[in-house]
Amino acid sequence: MAQVLEFKLPDLGEGLTEAVIVTWLVQVGEVVAIDQPVVEVETAKAMVEVPCPYGGVVTARFGEEGTELPVGAPLLTVAVGEATTVPEAEGSGNVLVGYGTGTPPARRRRIRNTAPDRANGTADRGTAPEPAPHTAVAEAALHAQVPAPPAPLTEGPVPVISPLVRRLARENDLDLRRLSGSGPDGLILRADVEDALRVSAARAAAPRTAPTPLTAPSGTRTPLKGIRGAVADKLSRSRREIPDATCWVDADATELMRARTAMNAAAGPKISLLALLARICTAALARHPELNSYVDVEAREIVRLDHVHLGFAAQTDRGLVVPVVRDAQARDAESLTAEFARLTESAHAGTLTPTDLTGGTFTLNNYGVFGVDGSTPIINHPEAAMLGVGRIVPKPWVHEGELAVRQVVQLSLTFDHRVCDGGTAGGFLRYVADCVENPTVLLRTL
């Protein structure tokens, strides 16, 4: 006998408590296998696919695309039982987002009309009956008193899906045809209705002698959710909690650029400039470990960390992310180059995992790629410092007592003044500048 099992949004880890539905990967009435991805969601950390721990036929979905759900809320229901044609497989009951539940994800099978066209013998999708195996699954669900899958939503003149949105508009005599939806493909969301009601209330409260009625301000609204919302929350917390200060220095990067050119002239993998800067960072942190720490506010303690998990700022189409290179202090320039490349590619593809985006202890911010010389960035909470690197450009510079054109870069250090004073911060930044100007300084400390 078939039974209906409810699959809820699993615990996403890393303190995440909600996720936004981006794309449904299955339809109601579709047959799914154990560990098959059923929905793509966006958390505050990354975009991930959620696999289902049950095999059977999908009988209901909860939440439209663009809806934010809390952890533990129902995602979908699946009818499982002896009559289903989905092969059983062992899987963990606890879903780890982005990693499956123990078995390889099965190829998705969707119910399509694929009966031969009488005229030409080809498959005519949309008019032919369903193949027998899928029909058997649906009949099994019916005999087990499983509610039949609801009819698919039809497109109407007003792009509204949620009955709550329709009811809210109806109770307030609001004509939905006059609204422009802010959801996907112009979908009218609850927030759109509430905004319209607030504008209507403001108009009603305006004095009758007012020359013109109140109107909604023009512009585009972008919800602060997903990665952008998480970034906003984290930066706001950093600015509230951390008494930051910034110091900076110009450095002659000519010799560093020559050293990189010489390294890349040899056979083997090419070394990136970011990897060389990261190598300098880890050496500087070994000399000034106060900056590889964080403040435990509740315990009123400074926690100095043993390993350097180096974050680096990466700008993507979905917003700013900070992937983390684990144990950067133990990596050479070649290993750092490869890891930076891997994480950068994943960032632009939107496939970074929560592990890739958490646990950083120090951040390297190469804002020179944007063509700017300097910046005073906000510290990546709860870290204690961030090294900023501007663009490297030819400038007049006094070299060996004579004026010359050299490759000059501005370096800045933003630090938490609770963990150290200016002397430590200045010592760190001066050591970084010395390594940039004379890379042999770094070799002497290895």
VENVENVEN-V718288 format. One record per pair of residues at least 4 apart in sequence whose ideal C-beta (glycine too) atoms are under 7 Angstrom apart, sorted by the first residue. I is the first residue (numbers start at 1). GAP is how many residues later the second one is. D is the distance in whole Angstrom. If there is no record, write none. Layout:
I:GAP:D  I:GAP:D
This chain:
1:80:6  1:143:5  2:77:5  2:78:6  2:79:3  2:81:6  2:82:7  2:138:5  2:139:5  2:142:4  2:144:6  3:77:6  3:78:6  3:141:7  4:55:6  4:73:5  4:75:5  4:142:5  5:49:5  5:72:7  5:73:5  5:75:6  6:68:5  6:71:5  7:45:5  7:46:7  7:47:6  7:68:5  7:69:5  7:71:6  8:64:5  8:65:6  8:66:5  8:67:6  9:10:6  9:60:5  9:62:5  9:63:6  9:64:5  9:66:5  10:40:7  10:84:7  10:85:4  10:87:7  11:60:6  12:4:4  12:7:6  12:31:6  12:59:6  12:85:5  13:341:6  14:31:6  14:340:5  14:344:5  16:27:5  16:28:6  16:29:6  17:53:6  17:54:5  18:50:6  18:51:6  18:52:5  18:53:7  19:22:4  19:23:7  19:24:5  19:50:6  20:21:6  20:22:5  20:46:7  20:48:5  20:205:6  20:206:6  21:18:6  21:20:6  21:42:5  21:43:7  21:44:5  21:45:7  21:46:5  21:48:7  22:18:5  22:19:6  22:20:5  22:25:7  22:43:6  23:17:4  23:42:6  24:15:6  24:37:6  24:41:6  25:12:5  25:13:5  25:14:6  25:15:6  25:83:6  26:4:5  26:6:6  26:12:5  26:32:5  26:82:7  27:31:7  27:83:6  28:30:5  28:31:7  28:32:6  28:33:6  28:121:4  28:122:6  29:28:7  29:29:6  29:82:5  29:109:7  29:120:4  30:28:5  30:80:5  30:81:6  31:26:5  31:54:7  31:55:6  31:78:5  31:103:6  31:106:6  32:4:5  32:6:6  32:20:6  32:23:6  32:24:7  32:26:6  32:46:7  33:22:5  33:53:5  33:54:7  33:73:4  34:19:6  34:20:7  34:21:4  34:55:5  34:57:5  34:69:6  35:16:5  35:56:5  35:65:5  35:66:5  35:67:7  35:68:5  35:70:5  35:71:7  36:15:6  36:16:6  36:69:6  36:70:5  36:72:6  37:12:4  37:13:7  37:14:5  37:68:6  38:12:6  38:13:7  38:14:5  38:38:6  39:11:5  39:36:6  40:7:7  40:9:5  41:7:6  41:9:6  42:5:5  42:184:4  43:5:7  44:182:7  44:183:7  44:185:7  44:186:3  45:309:4  45:312:5  45:313:7  46:306:5  46:307:6  46:308:6  46:311:6  47:303:4  48:49:5  48:50:4  49:49:7  50:45:6  50:47:6  51:44:6  51:49:5  51:50:6  51:54:6  52:26:7  53:38:5  53:40:6  53:42:6  53:48:5  54:24:4  54:26:6  55:25:6  55:29:7  55:31:4  55:33:6  56:22:4  56:23:5  56:24:4  56:28:5  56:30:6  57:21:7  57:22:5  57:27:7  57:80:5  57:81:6  57:84:6  58:18:6  58:20:6  59:18:5  59:19:7  59:20:5  59:82:6  59:87:6  59:88:6  59:90:6  60:16:6  60:17:5  61:15:5  62:12:5  62:13:6  62:14:6  63:4:4  63:6:5  64:97:5  64:98:7  65:119:6  66:117:5  66:118:5  66:121:7  66:123:7  68:157:6  69:4:4  79:62:4  79:65:7  79:67:5  80:4:6  81:59:6  81:63:6  83:53:6  83:54:7  83:57:3  84:53:5  84:56:6  85:48:5  85:51:7  85:52:6  89:14:5  90:12:7  90:13:7  91:10:4  91:11:5  91:12:5  92:9:4  92:10:5  95:6:5  98:255:5  100:5:6  111:19:6  111:23:5  112:13:6  113:12:5  113:13:6  113:14:6  113:15:4  113:16:7  113:17:7  114:9:5  114:11:7  114:14:6  114:17:6  115:13:3  115:14:6  116:5:5  116:6:7  116:7:7  117:4:6  117:5:5  117:6:7  117:7:4  124:4:6  130:4:5  130:5:5  132:4:6  134:4:7  135:4:6  136:4:6  137:4:7  138:4:7  139:4:6  140:4:6  141:5:4  142:4:7  142:6:7  153:8:6  157:20:7  158:18:5  158:19:6  158:30:7  159:22:5  159:26:7  159:27:5  159:28:5  159:29:6  160:5:5  160:6:6  160:16:6  160:28:5  161:26:7  162:28:7  163:4:6  164:4:6  164:26:7  165:4:6  165:23:6  165:24:7  165:25:5  165:28:6  166:4:6  167:4:6  168:4:7  168:22:7  168:25:5  169:5:4  169:7:5  169:24:5  172:25:6  174:19:6  174:22:6  174:23:7  176:12:6  179:9:5  179:13:5  179:17:6  180:6:7  181:5:4  181:6:5  181:7:4  181:8:6  181:11:6  182:7:6  182:9:7  182:10:6  182:39:6  183:4:3  183:5:7  183:6:5  188:4:5  188:5:7  190:4:6  191:4:6  192:4:7  193:4:6  194:4:6  195:4:7  196:4:6  197:4:6  198:4:6  199:4:7  199:17:4  200:4:7  201:4:6  202:4:7  202:12:5  203:10:5  203:11:5  206:4:5  206:7:6  206:8:5  224:4:6  224:5:4  224:8:5  225:4:4  227:4:6  227:91:5  227:92:5  227:94:7  228:4:6  228:91:4  229:4:6  230:4:6  231:4:6  231:88:6  231:89:6  232:4:6  233:4:6  234:4:6  234:147:6  235:4:6  235:143:5  236:4:6  237:4:6  237:144:5  238:4:5  238:140:5  238:141:5  238:143:4  239:139:6  241:140:7  242:137:5  242:139:7  242:174:5  243:173:7  243:174:5  243:175:6  244:135:5  244:170:5  244:171:7  244:172:6  244:173:7  245:170:6  245:172:5  246:130:5  246:166:6  246:167:7  246:168:5  247:166:6  247:175:7  247:178:6  247:179:6  247:182:6  248:126:6  248:162:6  248:163:6  248:164:4  249:162:6  249:180:6  249:181:7  249:184:5  250:158:6  250:160:5  251:158:6  251:160:6  251:182:4  251:185:5  251:186:5  252:145:6  252:147:7  252:154:5  252:155:7  252:156:6  252:185:5  253:4:6  253:139:5  253:154:5  253:155:7  253:156:5  253:183:5  254:4:6  254:152:5  254:153:4  255:4:6  255:182:6  255:183:6  255:184:6  256:4:7  256:20:7  256:180:5  256:183:6  257:4:6  257:135:7  257:150:5  258:4:6  259:4:6  259:180:5  260:4:6  260:11:6  260:13:6  260:16:6  261:4:6  263:8:5  264:6:5  264:7:6  269:65:5  269:68:7  271:4:6  271:5:7  271:62:5  271:63:7  271:66:5  272:65:5  272:68:6  273:4:6  274:4:6  274:38:7  274:66:5  274:92:6  275:4:6  275:58:5  275:61:4  275:62:4  275:65:6  276:4:7  276:57:6  277:4:6  277:87:6  277:112:6  278:4:7  278:32:6  278:50:6  278:58:5  278:86:6  279:4:7  279:54:5  279:57:6  279:163:7  280:4:6  280:152:6  280:155:4  280:156:7  280:162:6  281:4:6  281:29:7  281:81:7  281:83:6  281:106:6  282:4:7  282:26:5  282:46:5  282:47:4  283:152:7  283:159:6  283:162:5  284:4:6  284:144:5  284:147:5  284:148:5  285:4:6  285:6:6  285:7:5  285:23:6  285:77:6  286:43:7  287:144:6  288:136:6  288:139:6  288:140:4  289:15:6  290:14:7  290:129:5  290:130:4  290:134:5  291:71:7  291:93:6  291:94:4  291:124:6  291:128:7  291:129:7  291:137:6  292:12:7  292:13:5  292:16:6  292:69:5  292:70:5  293:9:6  293:10:6  293:11:4  293:12:6  293:91:5  293:126:5  294:9:6  294:88:4  294:89:6  294:90:6  295:7:6  295:87:7  295:121:7  295:123:5  295:124:7  296:5:5  296:7:5  302:117:5  305:56:5  307:20:6  307:22:7  308:20:5  308:21:4  308:53:6  308:54:6  309:15:5  309:17:5  309:19:7  309:50:5  309:51:5  309:52:5  310:14:7  310:15:5  310:18:4  310:52:6  310:54:6  311:11:4  311:12:7  311:13:5  311:49:3  311:52:4  311:69:6  312:10:7  312:11:7  312:28:7  312:51:7  312:52:5  313:7:6  313:9:6  313:50:7  313:52:5  314:7:5  314:9:6  314:30:6  314:33:4  315:5:6  316:5:6  316:31:5  316:32:5  318:32:6  321:26:5  321:31:7  321:36:6  322:35:7  322:38:6  322:41:6  322:58:6  323:20:4  323:24:6  323:29:6  323:33:5  323:34:6  324:32:6  324:33:7  324:34:7  324:35:6  324:36:4  325:11:7  325:14:5  325:15:7  325:18:7  327:4:7  328:8:7  331:4:4  331:5:5  331:8:7  333:4:6  334:4:7  335:4:6  336:4:6  337:4:6  338:4:6  339:4:6  340:4:6  341:4:6  342:4:6  343:4:6  343:13:6  344:4:7  345:4:6  346:5:5  346:6:5  346:10:7  347:5:6  352:4:4  352:5:6  354:4:6  360:20:6  360:23:6  361:22:6  362:21:6  362:23:6  363:17:5  363:20:6  363:23:4  364:23:5  365:12:5  365:21:6  365:22:7  365:23:5  366:23:5  367:5:6  367:8:5  367:21:6  367:23:7  368:4:7  368:21:5  368:22:5  368:23:4  368:24:6  371:20:6  372:18:6  372:19:7  373:17:4  373:18:6  373:37:5  374:16:5  374:36:5  374:38:6  375:13:5  375:37:7  376:36:7  376:38:6  377:9:6  377:11:6  377:37:6  379:4:6  379:6:7  379:7:5  379:35:6  379:37:6  380:6:6  384:31:6  384:32:4  384:35:5  385:28:6  385:29:7  385:30:4  385:31:7  386:28:5  387:24:7  387:26:6  387:45:7  388:23:7  388:24:4  388:26:7  389:20:6  389:22:6  390:19:6  390:20:4  392:15:5  392:17:5  393:15:6  394:11:5  394:13:6  395:11:7  395:13:4  396:7:6  396:9:6  397:7:6  397:9:4  397:11:6  398:5:6  399:5:4  399:7:6  409:27:7  411:18:6  411:21:6  411:22:6  413:12:6  413:15:6  413:16:4  415:5:6  415:10:5  420:4:4  420:5:6  422:4:6  423:4:6  424:4:6  425:4:6  426:4:6  427:4:6  428:4:7  429:4:6  430:4:6  431:4:7  432:4:6  433:4:6  434:4:6  434:7:5  435:4:6  435:6:5  435:7:5  439:4:7  440:4:6  442:4:7
